[in-house]
Every structure is written in structure tokens, then in C-alpha cells.
Amino acid sequence: MIANFFNQTRPINFLLLSILVFIIYLVALVNVNSEPLDFFFFVKNSFFLVLAIMTVFVINFIIRKNALTEDNSYAILFYILLVSYFPNSFVNEGVFISNFILLLAFRRIYSLRSSIQTKEKIFDSAFWIGIATLFYVWSLFYLVLVYAAIFIFRKIDWRNFIIPLVGVLTPIFLSYTYLLAFDDLERFNNLWKFSFDLSLEVYNSTRFTLPLGLIGLVALIAIVPTTKRSLLAKIDFKATWTLLITHIVISLFVVIFAPEKNGSELIFLFFPLSVLFANYLQVISRYWIKESIIYLFILMVINNFF
């Protein structure tokens, strides 16, 4: 029933998914909030709620524009469910904003599959990554994704290797100039403290092990049939799929090196994993298996919140 409902992209889907984001955001806020309930709290969280809903439309745009999945809403549904497992994703402001900005970069990176405005796309993607880095320093890792796209989509030109550096340094230089004008370079210097924590002990708690176990299991099961299917697809989709797998690997490094592990850092994995899961559902021919997978993810949400 649910699999059939989200099997197509319709306006009603986006309405229901937006309502789902609204509900999950409010429940997450109740569960993890420790701030006083004043005027600033409501203004700030209204902004983040709008940003969370906008994420649904940005992800849909990336997927539709670059044909990352067929005409369905599975990827968006999975993204919302994955984020709901780790409510700290909503309250860690730096991570949340950085992830949203990175989606704008991914929009340009994946569109490099076409030959239109290649240099502009490379600059724009690196520029957005530079802005995201100002909010979460390990976002700089995604510059590797830009160079990977240049190789994978065969946009090899000596200028295309320099443009990402110019793009990523532009917002960083502008922020430096702004803070220098206000004699606040200490804030700028603090942005570049590449602290990291390779310990994964925090994920041993039940609230992490169950959802991570489900995500990891489905990802391992999905990777082989979806990759095999991509090898039979057109050349441009093969290249896009290679970039998606690269995206997942880079996101894993960002999570592993995260200086503070509380679940919010996992949000960087959710976009590429959502696309992977959506493509897996498209491979499955038996309807009851699709339904079972989606219900299993939904049950995990209920288990985590209640």
C-alpha cells in the first residue's frame, strides 16, 4: 500500500512528506531540546523547520534533474525516515545548515553529467562547499567529490582542476575579510581547528545500534543488485552511479572523522543512501518485499521515538 502510494511523484506526496517532516521535527525537538522556550527559540526553530521542509524539495529537484531514480518518491521518504532516527540532526545547527548547503553543491556536481556550463557548475559546487565549510569544517572533504565528478564525467581540462580551488576559497576569503574588518580573526581561526574523534563507541548504545544495523544491512543487500543494474544501463547513468558510490564513501569518512559524535553527523550519509535504497526498491519485483522494507523503516521510527 505505502510502496504503491510513493511509487509515483505527485503533489499529494510532497504535501504528506512535508507534514511528516513537520511532525518529526516537533517530536525531535521535544525529545532533545534543552534550551529555554523564549521568543528567540521559536524564531530560530521556525527557520530550521522551513529549512527542513525545503530540503524535501531540493532533494527532489536533484533527483529529478539528474535522473538518479525513476519517477517516484522513495528517496525522499527514506531520507526523512533516516533523519528521524537521529533527532540530533535537527538541533546541531552547524551540521544541519552545512548539510543543506551541501545539497546545493550536489545539485551542481551531479549535473556535470551534461556538457552545459561545465566550468560554471564546477565553480558553483566548490563555492557552496566553501560556504558549508564555514559551518562545519569537515564539509571540505566534499571537494574530493567535485574532482571525482570531473574524472568520472570526463571533464578533464587543466582549468577544471583549478576552478574548484578558486570556488572553495572565495567564500572563505570573503569571511576572512569580513571578520578582519571587525577585528574578530579569532572566530575565523577557530573555524579551522580540524579536530577529530575516531572513536565509534557512542554508536554502541541501543538508540544507535538498531537503526544503524538496519541501515547497514539494507545498504549491503542493496549495493550488489543496484550496481549490477547500473552496469546494464546507459553510459551516463553508469557514470552517475559511480559518482553516487563515491559520494557514500566520502560521507563515511566525514562521519568517521567527526569531532563530536552524537548522531547528527550521520545526516551527511542520508542523501546518497536514500538514492541507493530507492534504486533498490526499483530492482525488487515482488511487491510484498518492497512493502516489508518500508514498514520496517517506519517501525524503527516508532521504536526510536516511543
N, C-alpha and C positions, 0 to 999 in steps of 0.2 A: 504493500500500500504506500509506504513512505518512499520506497525506491521508485515507484511508478510516478508519484507526485513530483519528485525532483528530477525526473528523467528528461524534463524539458525546461527551457528558460522562459518563464512567463512573469509578467508584472506582479501577480499574486505571490509568486515565490519570493521576490525581493521584499515585499511587504511583510510576509511572515518571518523571513530571515532577519529583517530589521527589528521586528518585535522581539524575536528570540535574543538578539544582541542586547536589546534594552533590558529584558528580564535578567539575562545572565550577568550583565554589568551591575544591576542593582543588587542582585543576590551576592555577587562577589564583593561589592562594596560593604555590604552588611557584615560579611564574614571576615574581611581582612582590614577594614578601616580602623585606624587608631587616632584620627585627627578630630579636633573639636568641630561640632556641627554649627559653624558660623556662616556668614554670608559668602566669604571667600571660598569656603569648602564647596558650596552649592554652585558657585560660578565656575570654579575650576573643574568640577566633575561634570557639569553640563557640557563644558568644552570637550572633555575627554569622551563623553558619551557620543557627541556628534562625530568626533574623530573615529570612534569605534564603528559607528554606522557607515560613515564614509568609506571605511576600509572595505566593506562588503562591495561597494560599487567600484572601487579602484581594482580590487581583485578580479571582479567580473570583467572589467574593461581589459585588463592584461590578458586574461584567458581567452576572451572572445577575439580580441585584436590579433593574437598570435596563435590561435587555434591550438591551445595547449590541451584542450579536451574537446569532446563532441558537444553538441548543443544541449547541455544540462546544467543543473545547479549543484551537482555533487561536491565539487571542490569547495564552494563557498560554505556549504553545510558542514563539511569536515573541518574547515578552518575554524568556524565558530565553535564547534564541539571541542576541538583541540585546545583552543584558548580557554574554554570554560573549565578545563581540568586544572588549570594553573591560574587561579584568580589574581595572583600577584602581578601577572602581566598587565592588569589594568591599573594598578596603583604605583608601579615602578615607572615614574614619569619619563625618565631618560630613555629607558628601554622602549617604552610604548611609542613615544614620539619618533625615536630613531627608526623603529620598525616601520612606521607609517611612511616616513620619508624614503626609506629604502625601497618600499613598494613602488614609489615614483621612479626610482632608479631602475628597478627591474622592468618596469614598463618600457623603458628605452633600450635596455640591454637585450631583452627578448625580441624586440622589433628589429634588431640588427640582421635578422634573417632576410629582410628585404634590402634592396640596394638603394633605397631612397634616403637621402640626407644622412649618410653614414657618419660623417665627421660630427655633425650636429648631435646625433644620437649618442656618440661616444662621449662628447663633451658634457652633454646634459646628464648622462648616467653618472659620470665621475663627479660632476658638480653636486648632484643630490647626495652621493656617498660622502662627499666632503662635509655637507651640512649635517648629515646623520652622525658623522664622527664627532661633531661638536657636542652632541647629546649623549653619545655612547661611543667611547674611543675605539672599541673593538670592531665597530662597523667598518673601519678602514680595511679590514680583511676582504670586503666585497669588491675592492679594486681588482683583486685577482679574478673575480667573475667577469669583469669588463675585458681583461686581457684574454681570458678563456674564450669569451664570445668572439673576439677579434680572430682568434685562431680557428675556432670551430666553424664560424660562418665565412671563413676565408676572406677577411677584410684586411689582409696583410699589406701594410703600407707603412713606411718609416714614420710618416706623420701621425698615423693612427696609434703609434706606441708612445708618442709624446703628448698627444691631446689629453689622455686620461690624467696625466700628472698635472697638466695645466688646469684641468677641470676640478680635480680634487683640492688643489692648493688655492684656488680662487676664493671660496668661502672661508677657508682657514686664514688666508691673508687678510681678508676683509674684517674678520672677527678680531684679529690681532691689531689691526689699525684702529678699530673702534675702541677696544679696551686700552690701547696705548693712549688714545686721546683723553680717556677718562682716568688715566694713571691707575689702571687696575690689571696690570700684567700678571699679577699673582693668580688671578682667576684663569687666565689663558694658560699659564704654566701648569696649573692643576689639571687641566683638560688632558694633558699628555703624560699622565702617570699610567704607564701600561702595566698596572698591577694585574696579577692573575692568580688563580687558585685551581690547581689541577686535581684537587680532592673531589671525589664524587660521593662521599659518604652521606651527604644530605639526601641523596636520592634513595637511600636505603629505607626511609620511612614509608609506611603503608600508603600515605596520600600521594607518594611519587611512584612507588614500585608498581602498583596496579595499573594506572593509566600508561606509564612508560612501558610496562610489559605488553599491554595491548597494542600500543603504537608500534613498538619494535617488532612484535610478532607479525602484525599485518604488513608492515613495511618489508620485512624479509620475505614473506609469502608473495607480496605483490611485485617485487623487483624483477623476478625472472620472467613471468608471463608478459608483463608490460614491456620489458626491454625486447623480448623476442618479437612481440607485435610491432614495436617501433622499427625493428630491422627489416620488416616486410613493407613498411610504409614508404612514402616518398622521401627523396633525399633531404629536403628541407626539414621534414619532421624528425628524421634521424638525427640531424644536427641539433635541433631544438631539444630532443630527448637527452642527448649527450650533455648539453648545457644544464638541463634540469638535474641530472645526476651530479654534475659538478657543483651545482648550487647546494644540493643536500650535503655534500662532503664539506664545503666551505662553512655552511651553517653549523655542522657538527663541531668544527674547530672553534667557531665563535662561542658555542655553548661550553666546550671543554675548557677554554681559556677564560671564561667569565670570572671576574674577580669576586663577585658575590653571587652565590648560587641559592636562589630561593624559589625557582620555578619560572620566574619572569623571563630569564634568558632563553628559555626554550621556545619562545614565540618566534625566534628567527628561523626555526625549523618548519614552522607550521604551513607557510605558503607552499614551498616545494613539496612537502609531504602530502598536502591536500590535493595537489595536482596528481601526484603519484597514486593516491588512493582512488581518486575519481577515475583515472585511466584503468585502474584495476577492476572497478565495478563494470566498466565498459567491456572488459575482456570476458567477464563471467557471463555465461549463457543461462545458467539456472537461476531463476527469479528468486527462489527461497534463500539462496546463499547471499544474494545482494541484500535482501531484507534482514537476514540474520546479522550481517556485518554492521549495518546501520543501527539496528536495535541494540546491538552490543555496545556501540559507541555511545548511544543515548543512555543506556543503563549505567554506564560508567559516570556520566554527568550526574545522574541522580544519586549514585553512590558517593561521589565526591562532595556534593553539596549537603546531603541529608544523612 
